[in-house]
Amino acid sequence: MDYYETLEINRNAADADIKKAYRRLALKFHPSSNREAGSAERFSRLGEAYDVLSDPRKKATYDKFGAEGLRDGIPPEFGTGGAWSSKYTYHGNPDKTFKQFFGGDNPFADFYTNEVPLQFGGLQPVVVKTQDSPIERDLHLSLDDIFHGCTKKIKISRRIMNEDGYTSSIKDKILSVDVSPGWKDGTRIVFPKEGDQGPNSIPADIVFIVRQKSHPLFVRQHDDLIYKANVSLEMALTGFSVDVPTLDGRLLNIPINEIVQ
């Protein structure tokens, strides 16, 4: 038996490729999900192939001396570099290999595939992925940011599934928010499926909600800006002008000719 052909991989396959191939084929040919003739035998061969190729010492011996080197052992003078020197015999229990790989009795709960439509061990396989609830975060913007428009860079940390399909790692990512002039408080910016990845779920959307910061000079009312100026009684009765700074750097002189109450 050629272990590489059994797992449908080439001899340069990395450890992640070996795991990925075993996962796919073992689920496909497990007797509980495949009733076709020969599936049990194929499942057993997959277990033996993975048992050898997933172990660096056994794999090194197999790559150099073939299956005979594993079964018969190799001479001590060749047993260097961590090679397996004693005789190897597969324990003959592919279910044991299967459960050790998946770490449980219901691996179908950890993935979604149309290749395995039947039950396993009396448990229902997952057939529908559900999306996690949206993750909402406030995005605090100054009035100047909203007036001019800007770009905000936000770093997030999210869980990413590894190539083997069942382990994950934490990765950082930069999300870019292009703020358009005139955005209102409460504007929602959605980044679809940027939440944590999982084996049996759709990543959540990440939603940023605009929260406008208070401004020392202006109060925003819809698309208007309200500016408050302190005036004396004499100015209110006789008329005056007030210099109003603007968000774009201008200074507006506004005459007030009516009596201010």
Phi and psi restraints in degrees (value plus and minus 20) as a CYANA .aco file:
   2 ASP   PHI    -113.1   -73.1
   2 ASP   PSI      92.7   132.7
   3 TYR   PHI     -83.5   -43.5
   3 TYR   PSI     -55.9   -15.9
   4 TYR   PHI     -87.7   -47.7
   4 TYR   PSI     -62.1   -22.1
   5 GLU   PHI     -85.1   -45.1
   5 GLU   PSI     -56.8   -16.8
   6 THR   PHI     -79.8   -39.8
   6 THR   PSI     -60.9   -20.9
   7 LEU   PHI    -110.0   -70.0
   7 LEU   PSI     -18.4    21.6
   8 GLU   PHI      38.3    78.3
   8 GLU   PSI      25.9    65.9
   9 ILE   PHI    -152.7  -112.7
   9 ILE   PSI     144.5   184.5
  10 ASN   PHI    -112.2   -72.2
  10 ASN   PSI     151.3   191.3
  11 ARG   PHI     -93.8   -53.8
  11 ARG   PSI     -30.5     9.5
  12 ASN   PHI    -116.5   -76.5
  12 ASN   PSI     -10.1    29.9
  13 ALA   PHI     -81.6   -41.6
  13 ALA   PSI     116.9   156.9
  14 ALA   PHI     -98.8   -58.8
  14 ALA   PSI     149.0   189.0
  15 ASP   PHI     -78.7   -38.7
  15 ASP   PSI     -59.4   -19.4
  16 ALA   PHI     -84.1   -44.1
  16 ALA   PSI     -55.9   -15.9
  17 ASP   PHI     -88.2   -48.2
  17 ASP   PSI     -56.8   -16.8
  18 ILE   PHI     -84.0   -44.0
  18 ILE   PSI     -65.5   -25.5
  19 LYS   PHI     -83.3   -43.3
  19 LYS   PSI     -64.1   -24.1
  20 LYS   PHI     -82.8   -42.8
  20 LYS   PSI     -61.2   -21.2
  21 ALA   PHI     -86.7   -46.7
  21 ALA   PSI     -63.5   -23.5
  22 TYR   PHI     -84.2   -44.2
  22 TYR   PSI     -63.3   -23.3
  23 ARG   PHI     -76.7   -36.7
  23 ARG   PSI     -69.1   -29.1
  24 ARG   PHI     -83.8   -43.8
  24 ARG   PSI     -67.9   -27.9
  25 LEU   PHI     -96.3   -56.3
  25 LEU   PSI     -56.2   -16.2
  26 ALA   PHI     -85.0   -45.0
  26 ALA   PSI     -59.0   -19.0
  27 LEU   PHI     -87.8   -47.8
  27 LEU   PSI     -55.1   -15.1
  28 LYS   PHI     -90.6   -50.6
  28 LYS   PSI     -58.2   -18.2
  29 PHE   PHI    -126.9   -86.9
  29 PHE   PSI     -12.2    27.8
  30 HIS   PHI     -81.0   -41.0
  30 HIS   PSI     113.7   153.7
  31 PRO   PHI     -76.0   -36.0
  31 PRO   PSI     -46.6    -6.6
  32 SER   PHI     -94.6   -54.6
  32 SER   PSI     -36.2     3.8
  33 SER   PHI    -141.8  -101.8
  33 SER   PSI     -23.7    16.3
  34 ASN   PHI    -158.3  -118.3
  34 ASN   PSI      89.7   129.7
  35 ARG   PHI    -115.3   -75.3
  35 ARG   PSI     -16.2    23.8
  36 GLU   PHI     -89.4   -49.4
  36 GLU   PSI     131.4   171.4
  37 ALA   PHI     -81.8   -41.8
  37 ALA   PSI     115.4   155.4
  38 GLY   PHI      70.8   110.8
  38 GLY   PSI     -29.2    10.8
  39 SER   PHI     -87.5   -47.5
  39 SER   PSI     -57.6   -17.6
  40 ALA   PHI     -84.9   -44.9
  40 ALA   PSI     -61.4   -21.4
  41 GLU   PHI     -85.8   -45.8
  41 GLU   PSI     -61.8   -21.8
  42 ARG   PHI     -83.6   -43.6
  42 ARG   PSI     -60.1   -20.1
  43 PHE   PHI     -81.8   -41.8
  43 PHE   PSI     -60.8   -20.8
  44 SER   PHI     -84.9   -44.9
  44 SER   PSI     -62.4   -22.4
  45 ARG   PHI     -85.0   -45.0
  45 ARG   PSI     -56.9   -16.9
  46 LEU   PHI     -81.8   -41.8
  46 LEU   PSI     -61.2   -21.2
  47 GLY   PHI     -81.4   -41.4
  47 GLY   PSI     -64.3   -24.3
  48 GLU   PHI     -86.5   -46.5
  48 GLU   PSI     -63.0   -23.0
  49 ALA   PHI     -81.5   -41.5
  49 ALA   PSI     -62.8   -22.8
  50 TYR   PHI     -89.4   -49.4
  50 TYR   PSI     -57.6   -17.6
  51 ASP   PHI     -78.3   -38.3
  51 ASP   PSI     -56.3   -16.3
  52 VAL   PHI    -101.4   -61.4
  52 VAL   PSI     -72.1   -32.1
  53 LEU   PHI     -94.0   -54.0
  53 LEU   PSI     -38.6     1.4
  54 SER   PHI    -105.0   -65.0
  54 SER   PSI     -30.5     9.5
  55 ASP   PHI    -122.8   -82.8
  55 ASP   PSI      96.0   136.0
  56 PRO   PHI     -75.6   -35.6
  56 PRO   PSI     -58.2   -18.2
  57 ARG   PHI     -91.5   -51.5
  57 ARG   PSI     -64.7   -24.7
  58 LYS   PHI     -85.0   -45.0
  58 LYS   PSI     -61.3   -21.3
  59 LYS   PHI     -83.2   -43.2
  59 LYS   PSI     -61.1   -21.1
  60 ALA   PHI     -82.6   -42.6
  60 ALA   PSI     -60.6   -20.6
  61 THR   PHI     -86.8   -46.8
  61 THR   PSI     -64.0   -24.0
  62 TYR   PHI     -83.7   -43.7
  62 TYR   PSI     -62.2   -22.2
  63 ASP   PHI     -82.9   -42.9
  63 ASP   PSI     -53.1   -13.1
  64 LYS   PHI    -113.1   -73.1
  64 LYS   PSI     -57.5   -17.5
  65 PHE   PHI    -138.2   -98.2
  65 PHE   PSI     -24.9    15.1
  66 GLY   PHI      57.5    97.5
  66 GLY   PSI    -194.3  -154.3
  67 ALA   PHI     -83.4   -43.4
  67 ALA   PSI     -52.9   -12.9
  68 GLU   PHI     -84.9   -44.9
  68 GLU   PSI     -58.3   -18.3
  69 GLY   PHI     -82.0   -42.0
  69 GLY   PSI     -53.7   -13.7
  70 LEU   PHI     -91.9   -51.9
  70 LEU   PSI     -67.8   -27.8
  71 ARG   PHI     -88.9   -48.9
  71 ARG   PSI     -61.8   -21.8
  72 ASP   PHI    -115.8   -75.8
  72 ASP   PSI     -29.1    10.9
  73 GLY   PHI      61.1   101.1
  73 GLY   PSI     146.4   186.4
  74 ILE   PHI    -143.1  -103.1
  74 ILE   PSI     132.5   172.5
  75 PRO   PHI     -78.9   -38.9
  75 PRO   PSI     127.5   167.5
  76 PRO   PHI     -75.5   -35.5
  76 PRO   PSI     -53.9   -13.9
  77 GLU   PHI     -86.1   -46.1
  77 GLU   PSI     -38.0     2.0
  78 PHE   PHI    -119.5   -79.5
  78 PHE   PSI     -26.0    14.0
  79 GLY   PHI    -104.7   -64.7
  79 GLY   PSI      33.1    73.1
  80 THR   PHI    -131.5   -91.5
  80 THR   PSI     149.6   189.6
  81 GLY   PHI      47.4    87.4
  81 GLY   PSI       7.5    47.5
  82 GLY   PHI      60.1   100.1
  82 GLY   PSI      -9.1    30.9
  83 ALA   PHI     -88.8   -48.8
  83 ALA   PSI     131.1   171.1
  84 TRP   PHI     -99.1   -59.1
  84 TRP   PSI      93.9   133.9
  85 SER   PHI    -119.3   -79.3
  85 SER   PSI     -39.4     0.6
  86 SER   PHI    -107.5   -67.5
  86 SER   PSI     148.4   188.4
  87 LYS   PHI     -93.1   -53.1
  87 LYS   PSI     122.1   162.1
  88 TYR   PHI    -134.5   -94.5
  88 TYR   PSI     113.8   153.8
  89 THR   PHI    -155.6  -115.6
  89 THR   PSI     107.0   147.0
  90 TYR   PHI     -83.5   -43.5
  90 TYR   PSI     119.2   159.2
  91 HIS   PHI     -87.0   -47.0
  91 HIS   PSI     -34.9     5.1
  92 GLY   PHI      62.1   102.1
  92 GLY   PSI      -8.4    31.6
  93 ASN   PHI    -138.7   -98.7
  93 ASN   PSI      67.5   107.5
  94 PRO   PHI     -84.7   -44.7
  94 PRO   PSI     -46.0    -6.0
  95 ASP   PHI     -85.4   -45.4
  95 ASP   PSI     -55.5   -15.5
  96 LYS   PHI     -83.2   -43.2
  96 LYS   PSI     -65.9   -25.9
  97 THR   PHI     -80.8   -40.8
  97 THR   PSI     -62.4   -22.4
  98 PHE   PHI     -80.3   -40.3
  98 PHE   PSI     -68.6   -28.6
  99 LYS   PHI     -91.0   -51.0
  99 LYS   PSI     -54.8   -14.8
 100 GLN   PHI     -84.4   -44.4
 100 GLN   PSI     -57.0   -17.0
 101 PHE   PHI     -86.9   -46.9
 101 PHE   PSI     -67.5   -27.5
 102 PHE   PHI    -107.9   -67.9
 102 PHE   PSI     -36.7     3.3
 103 GLY   PHI      49.8    89.8
 103 GLY   PSI       7.6    47.6
 104 GLY   PHI    -199.7  -159.7
 104 GLY   PSI     154.5   194.5
 105 ASP   PHI    -112.8   -72.8
 105 ASP   PSI     -25.7    14.3
 106 ASN   PHI    -152.9  -112.9
 106 ASN   PSI      51.6    91.6
 107 PRO   PHI     -84.3   -44.3
 107 PRO   PSI     -40.1    -0.1
 108 PHE   PHI     -88.6   -48.6
 108 PHE   PSI     -32.2     7.8
 109 ALA   PHI     -98.7   -58.7
 109 ALA   PSI     -30.0    10.0
 110 ASP   PHI    -124.4   -84.4
 110 ASP   PSI     -16.7    23.3
 111 PHE   PHI    -172.0  -132.0
 111 PHE   PSI     149.6   189.6
 112 TYR   PHI    -147.2  -107.2
 112 TYR   PSI     102.0   142.0
 113 THR   PHI    -174.8  -134.8
 113 THR   PSI     128.1   168.1
 114 ASN   PHI    -109.0   -69.0
 114 ASN   PSI     -21.3    18.7
 115 GLU   PHI     -97.1   -57.1
 115 GLU   PSI     -40.3    -0.3
 116 VAL   PHI    -144.1  -104.1
 116 VAL   PSI      64.2   104.2
 117 PRO   PHI    -106.7   -66.7
 117 PRO   PSI     -27.4    12.6
 118 LEU   PHI    -117.9   -77.9
 118 LEU   PSI     156.0   196.0
 119 GLN   PHI    -100.7   -60.7
 119 GLN   PSI     138.4   178.4
 120 PHE   PHI    -151.6  -111.6
 120 PHE   PSI      99.4   139.4
 121 GLY   PHI      39.9    79.9
 121 GLY   PSI       7.6    47.6
 122 GLY   PHI      62.7   102.7
 122 GLY   PSI     -19.3    20.7
 123 LEU   PHI    -124.0   -84.0
 123 LEU   PSI     126.8   166.8
 124 GLN   PHI    -100.3   -60.3
 124 GLN   PSI     114.0   154.0
 125 PRO   PHI     -93.3   -53.3
 125 PRO   PSI     136.7   176.7
 126 VAL   PHI     -94.9   -54.9
 126 VAL   PSI     107.4   147.4
 127 VAL   PHI    -138.3   -98.3
 127 VAL   PSI     -31.8     8.2
 128 VAL   PHI    -155.3  -115.3
 128 VAL   PSI     107.6   147.6
 129 LYS   PHI    -105.5   -65.5
 129 LYS   PSI     119.1   159.1
 130 THR   PHI    -131.6   -91.6
 130 THR   PSI     127.8   167.8
 131 GLN   PHI    -111.1   -71.1
 131 GLN   PSI     117.8   157.8
 132 ASP   PHI     -85.6   -45.6
 132 ASP   PSI     136.4   176.4
 133 SER   PHI     -83.8   -43.8
 133 SER   PSI     128.6   168.6
 134 PRO   PHI     -78.3   -38.3
 134 PRO   PSI     125.3   165.3
 135 ILE   PHI    -120.2   -80.2
 135 ILE   PSI      95.3   135.3
 136 GLU   PHI    -125.3   -85.3
 136 GLU   PSI     114.5   154.5
 137 ARG   PHI    -155.7  -115.7
 137 ARG   PSI     121.5   161.5
 138 ASP   PHI     -97.5   -57.5
 138 ASP   PSI     121.1   161.1
 139 LEU   PHI    -138.5   -98.5
 139 LEU   PSI      83.7   123.7
 140 HIS   PHI    -103.4   -63.4
 140 HIS   PSI     102.6   142.6
 141 LEU   PHI    -144.8  -104.8
 141 LEU   PSI     122.5   162.5
 142 SER   PHI     -99.0   -59.0
 142 SER   PSI     143.8   183.8
 143 LEU   PHI     -82.9   -42.9
 143 LEU   PSI     -53.4   -13.4
 144 ASP   PHI     -85.6   -45.6
 144 ASP   PSI     -60.7   -20.7
 145 ASP   PHI     -77.9   -37.9
 145 ASP   PSI     -64.1   -24.1
 146 ILE   PHI     -93.8   -53.8
 146 ILE   PSI     -53.0   -13.0
 147 PHE   PHI     -89.9   -49.9
 147 PHE   PSI     -67.4   -27.4
 148 HIS   PHI    -106.7   -66.7
 148 HIS   PSI     -47.1    -7.1
 149 GLY   PHI      63.5   103.5
 149 GLY   PSI     130.4   170.4
 150 CYS   PHI    -186.6  -146.6
 150 CYS   PSI     158.9   198.9
 151 THR   PHI    -142.6  -102.6
 151 THR   PSI     108.4   148.4
 152 LYS   PHI    -130.5   -90.5
 152 LYS   PSI     110.4   150.4
 153 LYS   PHI    -121.3   -81.3
 153 LYS   PSI     105.8   145.8
 154 ILE   PHI    -145.5  -105.5
 154 ILE   PSI     103.6   143.6
 155 LYS   PHI    -111.1   -71.1
 155 LYS   PSI     110.4   150.4
 156 ILE   PHI    -141.8  -101.8
 156 ILE   PSI     136.6   176.6
 157 SER   PHI    -135.9   -95.9
 157 SER   PSI     109.2   149.2
 158 ARG   PHI    -158.5  -118.5
 158 ARG   PSI     134.7   174.7
 159 ARG   PHI    -106.1   -66.1
 159 ARG   PSI     107.3   147.3
 160 ILE   PHI    -136.4   -96.4
 160 ILE   PSI     113.8   153.8
 161 MET   PHI     -91.6   -51.6
 161 MET   PSI     115.4   155.4
 162 ASN   PHI     -97.6   -57.6
 162 ASN   PSI     152.5   192.5
 163 GLU   PHI     -83.9   -43.9
 163 GLU   PSI     -45.4    -5.4
 164 ASP   PHI     -91.4   -51.4
 164 ASP   PSI     -33.3     6.7
 165 GLY   PHI      66.7   106.7
 165 GLY   PSI     -22.8    17.2
 166 TYR   PHI    -157.2  -117.2
 166 TYR   PSI     -27.5    12.5
 167 THR   PHI    -132.9   -92.9
 167 THR   PSI     143.9   183.9
 168 SER   PHI    -161.3  -121.3
 168 SER   PSI     146.9   186.9
 169 SER   PHI    -165.5  -125.5
 169 SER   PSI     141.9   181.9
 170 ILE   PHI    -114.0   -74.0
 170 ILE   PSI     107.6   147.6
 171 LYS   PHI    -146.7  -106.7
 171 LYS   PSI     124.5   164.5
 172 ASP   PHI    -110.8   -70.8
 172 ASP   PSI     129.4   169.4
 173 LYS   PHI    -167.4  -127.4
 173 LYS   PSI     124.9   164.9
 174 ILE   PHI    -120.8   -80.8
 174 ILE   PSI     103.0   143.0
 175 LEU   PHI    -121.5   -81.5
 175 LEU   PSI     117.5   157.5
 176 SER   PHI    -129.8   -89.8
 176 SER   PSI     102.6   142.6
 177 VAL   PHI    -128.4   -88.4
 177 VAL   PSI      95.1   135.1
 178 ASP   PHI    -110.4   -70.4
 178 ASP   PSI      85.5   125.5
 179 VAL   PHI    -101.4   -61.4
 179 VAL   PSI     102.6   142.6
 180 SER   PHI    -109.2   -69.2
 180 SER   PSI     121.1   161.1
 181 PRO   PHI     -76.2   -36.2
 181 PRO   PSI     114.7   154.7
 182 GLY   PHI      74.6   114.6
 182 GLY   PSI     -20.9    19.1
 183 TRP   PHI     -74.2   -34.2
 183 TRP   PSI     123.2   163.2
 184 LYS   PHI    -118.7   -78.7
 184 LYS   PSI     138.4   178.4
 185 ASP   PHI     -79.4   -39.4
 185 ASP   PSI     110.2   150.2
 186 GLY   PHI      78.9   118.9
 186 GLY   PSI     -26.0    14.0
 187 THR   PHI     -77.8   -37.8
 187 THR   PSI     116.4   156.4
 188 ARG   PHI    -129.7   -89.7
 188 ARG   PSI     110.5   150.5
 189 ILE   PHI    -135.5   -95.5
 189 ILE   PSI     100.4   140.4
 190 VAL   PHI    -128.0   -88.0
 190 VAL   PSI     109.0   149.0
 191 PHE   PHI    -129.6   -89.6
 191 PHE   PSI      82.5   122.5
 192 PRO   PHI     -84.6   -44.6
 192 PRO   PSI     113.6   153.6
 193 LYS   PHI      37.1    77.1
 193 LYS   PSI      16.9    56.9
 194 GLU   PHI    -119.8   -79.8
 194 GLU   PSI     -12.7    27.3
 195 GLY   PHI     -99.0   -59.0
 195 GLY   PSI    -190.1  -150.1
 196 ASP   PHI     -82.8   -42.8
 196 ASP   PSI     119.4   159.4
 197 GLN   PHI    -106.8   -66.8
 197 GLN   PSI     128.3   168.3
 198 GLY   PHI    -163.1  -123.1
 198 GLY   PSI     140.9   180.9
 199 PRO   PHI     -88.2   -48.2
 199 PRO   PSI     -46.6    -6.6
 200 ASN   PHI    -152.3  -112.3
 200 ASN   PSI      11.7    51.7
 201 SER   PHI    -166.2  -126.2
 201 SER   PSI     137.0   177.0
 202 ILE   PHI    -111.5   -71.5
 202 ILE   PSI     111.2   151.2
 203 PRO   PHI     -76.1   -36.1
 203 PRO   PSI     125.2   165.2
 204 ALA   PHI     -90.2   -50.2
 204 ALA   PSI     134.0   174.0
 205 ASP   PHI     -95.6   -55.6
 205 ASP   PSI     124.1   164.1
 206 ILE   PHI    -122.0   -82.0
 206 ILE   PSI     106.3   146.3
 207 VAL   PHI    -140.8  -100.8
 207 VAL   PSI     103.4   143.4
 208 PHE   PHI    -121.8   -81.8
 208 PHE   PSI     112.9   152.9
 209 ILE   PHI    -133.1   -93.1
 209 ILE   PSI     103.3   143.3
 210 VAL   PHI     -87.8   -47.8
 210 VAL   PSI     108.3   148.3
 211 ARG   PHI    -143.8  -103.8
 211 ARG   PSI      93.5   133.5
 212 GLN   PHI     -98.5   -58.5
 212 GLN   PSI     109.5   149.5
 213 LYS   PHI     -95.4   -55.4
 213 LYS   PSI     134.6   174.6
 214 SER   PHI     -90.6   -50.6
 214 SER   PSI     131.7   171.7
 215 HIS   PHI    -136.0   -96.0
 215 HIS   PSI     122.9   162.9
 216 PRO   PHI     -89.3   -49.3
 216 PRO   PSI     -40.1    -0.1
 217 LEU   PHI    -134.0   -94.0
 217 LEU   PSI     -54.2   -14.2
 218 PHE   PHI    -138.2   -98.2
 218 PHE   PSI     131.4   171.4
 219 VAL   PHI    -137.4   -97.4
 219 VAL   PSI     107.2   147.2
 220 ARG   PHI    -107.6   -67.6
 220 ARG   PSI     114.3   154.3
 221 GLN   PHI    -151.8  -111.8
 221 GLN   PSI      79.6   119.6
 222 HIS   PHI      39.8    79.8
 222 HIS   PSI    -137.6   -97.6
 223 ASP   PHI    -121.5   -81.5
 223 ASP   PSI      -8.5    31.5
 224 ASP   PHI    -125.9   -85.9
 224 ASP   PSI     132.9   172.9
 225 LEU   PHI    -134.8   -94.8
 225 LEU   PSI     110.9   150.9
 226 ILE   PHI    -124.7   -84.7
 226 ILE   PSI     105.7   145.7
 227 TYR   PHI    -135.1   -95.1
 227 TYR   PSI     109.1   149.1
 228 LYS   PHI    -123.7   -83.7
 228 LYS   PSI     109.8   149.8
 229 ALA   PHI    -142.9  -102.9
 229 ALA   PSI     121.7   161.7
 230 ASN   PHI    -109.1   -69.1
 230 ASN   PSI     107.2   147.2
 231 VAL   PHI    -149.5  -109.5
 231 VAL   PSI     130.4   170.4
 232 SER   PHI    -101.6   -61.6
 232 SER   PSI     147.7   187.7
 233 LEU   PHI     -82.8   -42.8
 233 LEU   PSI     -61.1   -21.1
 234 GLU   PHI     -80.6   -40.6
 234 GLU   PSI     -64.3   -24.3
 235 MET   PHI     -83.1   -43.1
 235 MET   PSI     -59.5   -19.5
 236 ALA   PHI     -85.9   -45.9
 236 ALA   PSI     -50.8   -10.8
 237 LEU   PHI    -109.0   -69.0
 237 LEU   PSI     -48.3    -8.3
 238 THR   PHI    -127.2   -87.2
 238 THR   PSI     -29.0    11.0
 239 GLY   PHI      76.5   116.5
 239 GLY   PSI     135.1   175.1
 240 PHE   PHI    -188.5  -148.5
 240 PHE   PSI     157.3   197.3
 241 SER   PHI    -150.0  -110.0
 241 SER   PSI     131.4   171.4
 242 VAL   PHI    -148.9  -108.9
 242 VAL   PSI     116.7   156.7
 243 ASP   PHI    -110.2   -70.2
 243 ASP   PSI     101.6   141.6
 244 VAL   PHI    -134.6   -94.6
 244 VAL   PSI      95.3   135.3
 245 PRO   PHI     -91.5   -51.5
 245 PRO   PSI     129.4   169.4
 246 THR   PHI    -135.1   -95.1
 246 THR   PSI     145.1   185.1
 247 LEU   PHI     -90.3   -50.3
 247 LEU   PSI     -39.0     1.0
 248 ASP   PHI    -116.7   -76.7
 248 ASP   PSI      -6.6    33.4
 249 GLY   PHI      73.2   113.2
 249 GLY   PSI     -22.4    17.6
 250 ARG   PHI    -102.7   -62.7
 250 ARG   PSI     145.0   185.0
 251 LEU   PHI    -144.6  -104.6
 251 LEU   PSI      93.5   133.5
 252 LEU   PHI    -117.0   -77.0
 252 LEU   PSI     109.3   149.3
 253 ASN   PHI    -118.1   -78.1
 253 ASN   PSI      93.8   133.8
 254 ILE   PHI    -132.0   -92.0
 254 ILE   PSI      94.1   134.1
 255 PRO   PHI     -97.3   -57.3
 255 PRO   PSI     118.9   158.9
 256 ILE   PHI    -139.1   -99.1
 256 ILE   PSI      86.4   126.4
 257 ASN   PHI    -121.1   -81.1
 257 ASN   PSI     -36.2     3.8
 258 GLU   PHI    -109.8   -69.8
 258 GLU   PSI     138.6   178.6
 259 ILE   PHI     -88.6   -48.6
 259 ILE   PSI     109.9   149.9
 260 VAL   PHI    -112.4   -72.4
 260 VAL   PSI     106.5   146.5
